[in-house]
């Protein structure tokens, strides 16, 4: 290896160290009728879950009829899934200047471009802030230095044709949403940080970057002192909807906005598909799963929930939805097989092609018809002398229940391998 090559490899190594692991995701909800565009940014601070679960609900449960909603639910994704404010330090202090070697460099540069794109009319940056903002000092929780339950503006007016009067807009919104709050403590107020004159720290923030580039922007802060996530998310959604109303963005949601419904939605973790070969229902999976067939590197984890991610530790993996730990798993390494065999099951005596399925329902028993050059492994079942478990009628009583993938049901993994011991796929057999 020559010297130049060595240097390149060294630089590559450094550059991977110097960048975040996960980038944010961007979702565009576009109405059939043209109109204004609202950009909602969540998750800039990883320990403020109201700020990222609320936008995930916008993505999953709202439909835009007129205008546009762009949602970035997880700006600081590495920190969100670790429930830390900023694992590479405070991202919201990197908008005035940022070093190219900063791990957040790409994220901050990309979101700045999105903020400045000409289609974006207004930007909301979502937080859960400390305490409850009050104009006068009452105590350590209720005081002028607190951030919670407030719209944070850097100044009352900015020079731009649309939505220039941030102070007035926010004041009007507080009047509306304060009719729908649960407790007097939770009353929303407008906090003007007068950043230009008073606040050196806020000059480094996302909203100050936006307004100094003539883009209307502000932060919505619910309170860290409100303990229930559902309540914080309710307030975020209440406020965001009011901004959409002011902007003439028409929307529909598939649930009535109240805490119970939000709690139900928050507890739906949806599914994870691994390398397009194994699909797991995250609402039912056991807390720990062993021997998940994975490649050594470069596995593709696809979540239906916008806040889904897998954190790789030294000898296990942890699946997350935002800051919630869903399940832990250990892998067994295989190469992936390029073959896609026809897989036929006899389910309760009836033949069925399940080649393209991830799971099958079974009443009494199943038998997998033998496939040339394919080995079948039913996890939890074994018969002495058989390596391939096709062509054997298997009923629930023949499988050890402790191997069920899910907590609530009798659901077992059936794995398929080719003749080079490369992994083909997993089908789940669910006994009804
Ligand atoms: Zn924050």
Boltz pocket constraint, residues with backbone or C-beta under 6 A from the ligand:
constraints:
  - pocket:
      binder: B
      contacts: [[A, 45], [A, 48], [A, 126], [A, 127], [A, 128], [A, 129]]
      max_distance: 6.0
